[in-house]
Amino acid sequence: MSDVLNQLYAVIASRKTNAPAGSYTAQLFAAGENEIVKKVGEEAIEVIVAAKGQGDARVVSEVADLIYHTLVLLASRGIAWRAVEDELARRHQPPPP
């Protein structure tokens, strides 16, 4: 996948152990998994609302928010972004002959 996603995941994961003052990501980790999954759900709904009438720029913005919060969820559970990439690659493999 994208170097941007891998770099973003690395920054997010670092916020789990190195929580700079004022870091939104560090605040999410401190709030715990319930707050993180709540944000993932909110962002998913915002993607749907944007897709149903707010234009493509808004869809892109909301999908970016959803991906960010999903990366926070993965990092909070100790799941590497690579695991998602591997799953997508597995799903994309052609069926055996």
CYANA upper distance limits for C-alpha pairs under 8 A (distance plus 0.5 A):
  1 MET  CA      5 LEU  CA      7.77
  1 MET  CA      6 ASN  CA      8.26
  1 MET  CA     85 GLU  CA      7.43
  2 SER  CA      6 ASN  CA      7.05
  3 ASP  CA      7 GLN  CA      6.46
  4 VAL  CA      8 LEU  CA      6.48
  5 LEU  CA      9 TYR  CA      6.50
  6 ASN  CA     10 ALA  CA      6.74
  6 ASN  CA     81 TRP  CA      7.58
  7 GLN  CA     11 VAL  CA      6.86
  8 LEU  CA     12 ILE  CA      6.65
  9 TYR  CA     13 ALA  CA      6.49
  9 TYR  CA     71 LEU  CA      6.63
  9 TYR  CA     72 VAL  CA      8.26
  9 TYR  CA     75 ALA  CA      8.02
  9 TYR  CA     81 TRP  CA      7.32
 10 ALA  CA     14 SER  CA      6.65
 11 VAL  CA     15 ARG  CA      6.95
 12 ILE  CA     16 LYS  CA      7.45
 12 ILE  CA     25 THR  CA      7.12
 12 ILE  CA     71 LEU  CA      7.88
 12 ILE  CA     72 VAL  CA      6.81
 12 ILE  CA     75 ALA  CA      7.53
 13 ALA  CA     17 THR  CA      8.02
 13 ALA  CA     72 VAL  CA      8.05
 13 ALA  CA     75 ALA  CA      5.90
 13 ALA  CA     76 SER  CA      8.25
 14 SER  CA     18 ASN  CA      6.26
 14 SER  CA     19 ALA  CA      8.39
 15 ARG  CA     19 ALA  CA      5.45
 15 ARG  CA     20 PRO  CA      7.80
 15 ARG  CA     23 SER  CA      8.37
 15 ARG  CA     25 THR  CA      6.93
 15 ARG  CA     26 ALA  CA      5.86
 16 LYS  CA     25 THR  CA      8.45
 16 LYS  CA     26 ALA  CA      6.68
 16 LYS  CA     29 PHE  CA      6.78
 16 LYS  CA     75 ALA  CA      8.20
 16 LYS  CA     76 SER  CA      7.79
 18 ASN  CA     26 ALA  CA      8.46
 19 ALA  CA     23 SER  CA      7.27
 19 ALA  CA     26 ALA  CA      5.62
 20 PRO  CA     26 ALA  CA      7.63
 22 GLY  CA     26 ALA  CA      8.41
 22 GLY  CA     27 GLN  CA      8.26
 23 SER  CA     27 GLN  CA      6.77
 24 TYR  CA     28 LEU  CA      6.80
 25 THR  CA     29 PHE  CA      6.93
 25 THR  CA     72 VAL  CA      7.82
 26 ALA  CA     30 ALA  CA      6.67
 27 GLN  CA     31 ALA  CA      6.61
 28 LEU  CA     32 GLY  CA      7.00
 28 LEU  CA     35 GLU  CA      7.36
 28 LEU  CA     36 ILE  CA      6.64
 28 LEU  CA     72 VAL  CA      8.48
 29 PHE  CA     33 GLU  CA      7.81
 29 PHE  CA     36 ILE  CA      7.99
 29 PHE  CA     72 VAL  CA      8.38
 29 PHE  CA     76 SER  CA      7.23
 31 ALA  CA     35 GLU  CA      6.44
 31 ALA  CA     36 ILE  CA      8.11
 32 GLY  CA     36 ILE  CA      6.97
 33 GLU  CA     37 VAL  CA      6.56
 33 GLU  CA     73 LEU  CA      7.76
 33 GLU  CA     76 SER  CA      7.66
 34 ASN  CA     38 LYS  CA      6.62
 35 GLU  CA     39 LYS  CA      6.80
 36 ILE  CA     40 VAL  CA      6.88
 36 ILE  CA     69 HIS  CA      7.57
 36 ILE  CA     72 VAL  CA      7.75
 36 ILE  CA     73 LEU  CA      6.61
 37 VAL  CA     41 GLY  CA      6.68
 37 VAL  CA     73 LEU  CA      7.36
 38 LYS  CA     42 GLU  CA      6.70
 39 LYS  CA     43 GLU  CA      6.58
 39 LYS  CA     69 HIS  CA      7.15
 40 VAL  CA     44 ALA  CA      6.67
 40 VAL  CA     66 LEU  CA      6.59
 40 VAL  CA     69 HIS  CA      6.03
 40 VAL  CA     70 THR  CA      6.62
 40 VAL  CA     73 LEU  CA      8.47
 41 GLY  CA     45 ILE  CA      6.83
 42 GLU  CA     46 GLU  CA      6.76
 43 GLU  CA     47 VAL  CA      6.73
 43 GLU  CA     62 GLU  CA      7.07
 43 GLU  CA     63 VAL  CA      8.18
 43 GLU  CA     65 ASP  CA      6.89
 43 GLU  CA     66 LEU  CA      5.55
 43 GLU  CA     69 HIS  CA      8.37
 44 ALA  CA     48 ILE  CA      7.03
 44 ALA  CA     62 GLU  CA      8.49
 44 ALA  CA     63 VAL  CA      8.35
 44 ALA  CA     66 LEU  CA      6.63
 45 ILE  CA     49 VAL  CA      6.76
 46 GLU  CA     50 ALA  CA      6.50
 46 GLU  CA     62 GLU  CA      6.76
 47 VAL  CA     51 ALA  CA      6.59
 47 VAL  CA     59 VAL  CA      6.39
 47 VAL  CA     62 GLU  CA      5.70
 47 VAL  CA     63 VAL  CA      6.47
 47 VAL  CA     66 LEU  CA      8.20
 48 ILE  CA     52 LYS  CA      6.78
 49 VAL  CA     53 GLY  CA      7.38
 49 VAL  CA     54 GLN  CA      7.76
 50 ALA  CA     54 GLN  CA      5.06
 50 ALA  CA     55 GLY  CA      7.04
 50 ALA  CA     56 ASP  CA      8.33
 50 ALA  CA     58 ARG  CA      6.34
 50 ALA  CA     59 VAL  CA      5.66
 50 ALA  CA     62 GLU  CA      7.84
 51 ALA  CA     55 GLY  CA      7.25
 51 ALA  CA     56 ASP  CA      7.81
 51 ALA  CA     58 ARG  CA      8.45
 51 ALA  CA     59 VAL  CA      6.22
 54 GLN  CA     58 ARG  CA      6.44
 54 GLN  CA     59 VAL  CA      7.74
 55 GLY  CA     59 VAL  CA      6.92
 56 ASP  CA     60 VAL  CA      6.70
 57 ALA  CA     61 SER  CA      6.77
 58 ARG  CA     62 GLU  CA      6.61
 59 VAL  CA     63 VAL  CA      6.53
 60 VAL  CA     64 ALA  CA      6.66
 61 SER  CA     65 ASP  CA      6.92
 62 GLU  CA     66 LEU  CA      6.67
 63 VAL  CA     67 ILE  CA      6.61
 64 ALA  CA     68 TYR  CA      6.64
 65 ASP  CA     69 HIS  CA      6.72
 66 LEU  CA     70 THR  CA      6.53
 67 ILE  CA     71 LEU  CA      6.62
 68 TYR  CA     72 VAL  CA      6.89
 69 HIS  CA     73 LEU  CA      6.78
 70 THR  CA     74 LEU  CA      6.75
 71 LEU  CA     75 ALA  CA      6.61
 71 LEU  CA     81 TRP  CA      7.76
 72 VAL  CA     76 SER  CA      6.53
 73 LEU  CA     77 ARG  CA      6.92
 74 LEU  CA     78 GLY  CA      6.71
 74 LEU  CA     79 ILE  CA      5.44
 74 LEU  CA     80 ALA  CA      7.18
 74 LEU  CA     81 TRP  CA      7.65
 75 ALA  CA     79 ILE  CA      6.18
 75 ALA  CA     80 ALA  CA      7.20
 79 ILE  CA     83 ALA  CA      7.36
 80 ALA  CA     84 VAL  CA      8.03
 81 TRP  CA     85 GLU  CA      7.08
 82 ARG  CA     86 ASP  CA      6.52
 83 ALA  CA     87 GLU  CA      6.69
 84 VAL  CA     88 LEU  CA      6.71
 85 GLU  CA     89 ALA  CA      6.65
 86 ASP  CA     90 ARG  CA      6.58
 87 GLU  CA     91 ARG  CA      6.73
 88 LEU  CA     92 HIS  CA      6.72
 89 ALA  CA     93 GLN  CA      6.90
